[in-house]
Amino acid sequence: MQPNEVHKQVLRRFTYGLYIVAAATESQYAAATVTWLSQVSFDPPLIMLALRNGSRILDMCQKAGACAVHVLAKGQEQIASSFFKPARVEKDALSGFRFHPGSETGAPIFSELPAWCEVKVTKAHPAGDHTLVVAEIVDAGVTHQEISPLALRDTPWHYGG
Ligand SMILES: Cc1cc2nc3c(=O)[nH]c(=O)nc-3n(C[C@H](O)[C@H](O)[C@H](O)COP(=O)(O)O)c2cc1C
């Protein structure tokens, strides 16, 4: 069945968050803002991310076998929009945002984002024009307790439909 206007209207009423995903090998980095992300298991603690086929972030998550997922806070739309395009790599920063390597996977962790987890990729399933990456949480941190997470519906952006 081909997508049609009603599908789009329904899909655009799904509720999503906004997250920054970052991954690195020894010499390459990628970071992207994503919204198709969810927890999928309590035990072990698994999440899934749908990453666009051909994107740098999918390639890097698969090469590294790991990534860091960050929650954005309300008011951090500027960081979100910075990672709609490929990340600019600087010494200790990506697109101007400072990071340090995560202790479990080496994935970039951004200091100004309020909560993060490091995950190891356990499976990747083809899913149409995206790939469903399933990953296990191996470390996590909360750096700012008193924030409200940024939801897609708080922004003018769409991804879906
Ligand atoms: C609101 C919004 C949500 C997005 N969500 C996703 C997503 O869930 N998965 C994805 O692969 N790309 C998503 N993107 C696109 C990525 O942000 C963009 O393709 C990526 O940052 C490009 O970088 P890359 O090709 O270097 O990975 C979204 C874009 C927007 C505007």
The ligand as an SDF file (V2000), in Angstrom:
LIG
                    3D

 31 33  0  0  0  0  0  0  0  0999 V2000
   12.7500   16.7290   13.1060 C   0  0  0  0  0  0  0  0  0  0  0  0
   13.7510   15.7580   12.5170 C   0  0  0  0  0  0  0  0  0  0  0  0
   13.8320   14.4750   13.0060 C   0  0  0  0  0  0  0  0  0  0  0  0
   14.7260   13.5490   12.4530 C   0  0  0  0  0  0  0  0  0  0  0  0
   14.7260   12.2550   12.9020 N   0  0  0  0  0  0  0  0  0  0  0  0
   15.5290   11.3530   12.2920 C   0  0  0  0  0  0  0  0  0  0  0  0
   15.4780    9.9800   12.6700 C   0  0  0  0  0  0  0  0  0  0  0  0
   14.7240    9.5460   13.5460 O   0  0  0  0  0  0  0  0  0  0  0  0
   16.3280    9.1250   12.0260 N   0  0  0  0  0  0  0  0  0  0  0  0
   17.1870    9.5430   11.0560 C   0  0  0  0  0  0  0  0  0  0  0  0
   17.9270    8.7280   10.5100 O   0  0  0  0  0  0  0  0  0  0  0  0
   17.2500   10.8450   10.6830 N   0  0  0  0  0  0  0  0  0  0  0  0
   16.4460   11.7490   11.2750 C   0  0  0  0  0  0  0  0  0  0  0  0
   16.4950   13.0480   10.8810 N   0  0  0  0  0  0  0  0  0  0  0  0
   17.4690   13.4650    9.8720 C   0  0  0  0  0  0  0  0  0  0  0  0
   18.8340   13.6830   10.4990 C   0  0  0  0  0  0  0  0  0  0  0  0
   18.8090   14.7060   11.4860 O   0  0  0  0  0  0  0  0  0  0  0  0
   19.8530   14.0590    9.3850 C   0  0  0  0  0  0  0  0  0  0  0  0
   19.6440   13.2760    8.2700 O   0  0  0  0  0  0  0  0  0  0  0  0
   21.2320   13.7780    9.8230 C   0  0  0  0  0  0  0  0  0  0  0  0
   21.5930   14.6440   10.8530 O   0  0  0  0  0  0  0  0  0  0  0  0
   22.1840   13.9720    8.6450 C   0  0  0  0  0  0  0  0  0  0  0  0
   23.4440   13.6580    9.0740 O   0  0  0  0  0  0  0  0  0  0  0  0
   24.2710   12.4010    8.5550 P   0  0  0  0  0  0  0  0  0  0  0  0
   23.8440   12.0520    7.1490 O   0  0  0  0  0  0  0  0  0  0  0  0
   25.6480   12.9390    8.6370 O   0  0  0  0  0  0  0  0  0  0  0  0
   24.0260   11.2840    9.4800 O   0  0  0  0  0  0  0  0  0  0  0  0
   15.6010   13.9590   11.4110 C   0  0  0  0  0  0  0  0  0  0  0  0
   15.5230   15.2740   10.9170 C   0  0  0  0  0  0  0  0  0  0  0  0
   14.5930   16.1420   11.4430 C   0  0  0  0  0  0  0  0  0  0  0  0
   14.4980   17.5350   10.8490 C   0  0  0  0  0  0  0  0  0  0  0  0
  1  2  1  0
  2  3  1  0
  2 30  2  0
  3  4  2  0
  4  5  1  0
  4 28  1  0
  5  6  2  0
  6  7  1  0
  6 13  1  0
  7  8  2  0
  7  9  1  0
  9 10  1  0
 10 11  2  0
 10 12  1  0
 12 13  2  0
 13 14  1  0
 14 15  1  0
 14 28  1  0
 15 16  1  0
 16 17  1  0
 16 18  1  0
 18 19  1  0
 18 20  1  0
 20 21  1  0
 20 22  1  0
 22 23  1  0
 23 24  1  0
 24 25  2  0
 24 26  1  0
 24 27  1  0
 28 29  2  0
 29 30  1  0
 30 31  1  0
M  END
$$$$
